[in-house]
Amino acid sequence: MIEWSSPVICFGNIDNSQVATLGINPSNREFVDLSGFELQNEHRRFHTLDSLGLLKWDDYKIEHLNKISESCIEYFNRNPYDNWFKKLDYLISGSDASYYFPISNACHLDLIPYATSKKWSHLSIEQKILLLELCDDTLGHLIKNSPIKYLILNGQTVVDNLQKIALVKLQKENVQEWDLKRKGVYSVKGYSYTGIITKIGQVELNKEVFVLGYNHNIQSSFGVSLEVMTSIRNWLTDNIKT
């Protein structure tokens, strides 16, 4: 983890969201620039030890927690990482949901609320397991105490790990319109995932949350064309009833 960075409990106003997208963990770009230096002033997205005037996290007080929470809720009103979020916002926009003003009725969550200096794919299996075990109840409590009804899973890694921590087997179906071409042939199949969860980790949600997912990581899967994204958007629109 980036030890000096704050946890990111949500991106956007979770208390106003019936729709939430789900990723793995916050990008390091939420905290650092391309050169690896901490974002400062108007470029800052979330709080850090430095911005809060702390030497270590053990010194936090309630006002620091309030500032961290505010930075999460107000994320899309300041300096959001649009290169990442605009694509997801497009996918959910057909259901009249959006992260952005003036609608602001959707949010983004992560399986793990901590940014890491290495990309998820570069972490060891032991590191991944430890992070997931430490954080599964956090995600459960966030969803339990929110109005979220629909959880949109962005990519196969998210699908696989949510199934593990929610102890659920989602229904998998090939969607030919989502198949990706490699060298002129369809070599990467596109799959949809649907299901219902009522528990995450040890947390009973006390409600049914509808899960809709796809195996392509919209931001990083090579070959995800506008046509594929539009088809996924239409599928989500047909399945989200807010």
N, C-alpha and C positions, 0 to 999 in steps of 0.2 A: 504494500500500500504506500501511497504518498503520505508519509506520516504527518506532514504539516498541513495537509488539506482537511477540510471539514467533511463529514458525511453528507451525502446528497440524498435526503429522504424522499424528495420528489422534485420533478421539474414541472412547475405550474401549480395551479390551485387545486389540490386534491379534494378539498372540501366542496368543490363545485363541479366535480367530474363524475360522470357516469361511464365514460370511456377512458381507458388507460392503455397505453402501449407499454410493452415490457422489453427491456434489453438485458444485457449481462451486467455491466457496471459502467459508471461514468468514464468518459474518455479523459485521458490526461490533459487534453486540449481545453477542458473546462477550467484548468488551473494554470497551465503554462502556454507560452507561445511556441512557435516553430523551433526556436533555439533552446527551448527548455527552461526559459526564465519565467518566474511567477508573473502572472498577469497583474497589472497595476492600474489604479485609478479607474477611468471610465471603461477600461478593457476588462476589468475584473468581473467574474461571473459569480463566484462563491467566496465565502470567507475562508481565511487561513489563520494559522497562529499569528502571523505578522499583522494581518488586517484587524484582528481582534485585540492586538496588543498583549498577547500571551506568550510565555516562554514554553509552556507545556500544557497539554490538554487537561491535566489534573487540576489546573488552576481555574477552570471555567466556572462561571456563575450563571444565574438564570438569564441575565441580560444578554450573555453571549449566545445561549441557546435560542433566545428570541430572535437575535440577529441572523443566526444560521437558518432558522425556520423561515424568516421573512425573505431571505435571499432565494430560497427554494420556491416559495409561493410566487414571488414576483419575477421569476427567471425570464419569462417570455416578454416581460415589459421593459427589459433593460438591454442586455447584450447577448441574446441567445446564440448558440452555435448553429446558425441557420443552415450551413452546409450539410449538417447531419439531420436536423429536425424538419426541414421543409419537405423532404421526401415523405417522411412519415405523416406529416400533416396533410399532404395531398391524399394519401391513402384513406385517411379517416374522414376527409372533408365531405364525401358523398353522403354521409350520415348526419350532416349538419353538426359535426363535432370539429373543434379546432383548439390548438394550444393558444392561439394568438387572439389579441384584441381585435374586434369587440366581443367575439363569442366566448373565448376563454373557458370552455366547458369540457376540456380534455386535459389530461396530464400524462407524463411519462414516468415510469418507475423502472427500477433495475433490480435484478435478483440480489445484487450486492451493492450497497450504497457507497462504496469506497472506490476512489480512483486508484489505479495501479500504474506504476511507472512503465511496466511492461504490458504489452497487449495480452489479452486473455489467452490467446493461442500459444504464447511464449511462456506461460506459467507452467510449473510442473503439475502433474496429476495430484500430488499431495497438497500443493498450495490451493488448487481449485476446490478440492474436497473440503479443506479446512474453511475456506471463505464461505462456501455454500452452507456448511453446517453452522457457522457462526451467525449467519444472516437470514436463514429461512424464516424464523419467527418474526423478524422485523418486517419483512414483506407481508406476512400474514396479518400482523396487527395493523399495518397501514391500510390494507384492503378492508379488513373487518370494520374499522372505524371510519370508513368513507362511504359515499354513495355509489361507488364503482359497481357497475353491472356487467361490463364487458372488458375483457382483458385480451389485448391484441399482441400476439407473440411474433417478434421480429427475428426470424431466422431459426435454423435447425438447432443450433446450440441452445437457444432459449427454450425451444420446444422440449428438447431432451431433458434439460435440467429442471424445468417446471414439472414435468411428469414425475421426476424423482422425488422432489420435495413435497409435491401435492399427492403423491401415491395414486396417480390416475393414469389411465391409458386413453389417450385421445384418439378419436377416429381419424384415420389417415386415408386420403383419397388423391389419386393422381389427377391433376388438372392439366390437360394437354396444352391449353393456351399459355400456361406458365413454363412449359419446357423451354430450356435455353439452348441456343445453337452454339456449337464449337466447331469451327472450320466448316461451316455450312451444313452440319448435321445436328439433329437434336440429341445431345449427349448428356445433358443435365436435366433430369426430370423435375417437374414442379409439383409440390404436394401441398394440399390444404389439411389443416388439423382443426377438429371441432370437439367440444366436450363441455362438461360442467365440473367445477371444483367447489368443494365445501370446506376444505381444510388445506392449510399450508404449514408445513412443519408440524408443530404441536398446537397450532392455533386453529380453533374452530371458527369459521367465518360467520356462522349463524345466518347464512344466506347462500343462495346459489349464484355463482359468478360464471357467466358464459365465456368460454375461451375460444378464440378464433386465431389460428396461426398459419404461417406459411414457412416453407423451408429455406427460401432465399433470404439472405441478409441484404436488405434493400440498399444499404449504403456501400457494401463492399463486394457483393457477388458480381463478378465480371459477366457482362452480357445481359443484365436486367434492363431490358428496353422499356421505352415509354409504353409500348403496347402491353407488355407484361404487367407493368405497374398499374395501368388503367384497368386491366382485367382483375387484378387483385383488389383495386379500389371498388370496382363494381360488385365483386363478391362480398366484400365487407359491407357495402351499402345495403345489399339484399339481406344480410344477416344481423345487422344492428338495428334495433328498434328502441330508440330513446324516447 
